[in-house]
């Protein structure tokens, strides 16, 4: 792809061509993100203890992994070294293994 001529090509494209190009770009971005999530998921196993920073303003959450899916990791929050009944479903890219 020649990025130098891209603005001109965009201006000259029909609406149909722009729509088709947009669909291709969006699908490629989704495919790349799925692949990255799969790579991140491969790092974790059931029973691993991990932590992540809550996007809900709850600070750092530590959890024990119950299940590793293709694009998410599910586990129970841990407090004082014990699993609680609070369950989290988290993107693997947000997780860090606890040594």
N, C-alpha and C positions, 0 to 999 in steps of 0.2 A: 504494500500500500504506500502510495506516495503522499505523505502528509503535507507536503508543500502545495500540492494542487487540490487538496481536499476541500477547502472552503469554496473554490470555484466550482468543483464538481457538485457540491451540495446545492449551491445557488442555481445551477443549471438542471438539477434533477427534477423529475416530476414528483407529484405528491405520492403516487403509487410507488415509485422507486425509493423515495425517502422512507415510506412506511415499511417496505420490504427490508431495507437496510437496517432500520431500527429494530425490527423483529430479529434479524440475524445477530445484531450486536447484543441485544438483551439476552438472547438464548446463549450466546457464547459466554457472557458474564456469569449467568446462572450455572453453566456447566463448569466453569473454572472454580466458582465458589463451592459447588458440590464436591469437586475433587479435593479442594483444600480441607473441607470439613471431614471427608473420608480419611485423609491423611492424618488429621488431628485426632480423629476417633481411634485410629489404630494404636495410639500410644497408651490407651487405657484399657483396663480389665476390670471385671466385677470384683468387688471388695477392695479396690484401691481407695486410698484416702486422698482426696483432692481439695483444692480450695479455689474460690473465685471471688472477685469483687462484685458485690450486688449492684445492679443498675437501679435498684429501688431505694438506694440510700441506706442500706442496712450494714454497710461495712463489708469486711471479708467473711465469707461463709465457708465453713469446712464441711465436707460431706463424704460419706462412704458410698461408693458406686454400687448400685443395685443392678443396673442394666445399661449396656452399651448398644445403642441402635446405630443405624447407618449415619445419621446426622445429629443425633442428640445423645446426651448421657443423663441418666436418671439416678438419683440417689437420695439418701436420707441425711439431713443436717446432723452434724455431730456437735455436742456440747460436752466439755470436760471428758473427751475421749469416748463418749458413748453416743450411739445413734439415737436420734429422737424420732418422733412420728412426722416431723415436717419434711415433706418431699419436695425436691427440686428437679426441674428438667432444664438442662443447660446445654448450650452450644459447646462442643469440645474445645473450640478455639479460645474460650474464656477460662478454661481450667488449667491449674498448675498442680502437678503431683506434689504431695507432701512426703518428705523423706521419712 
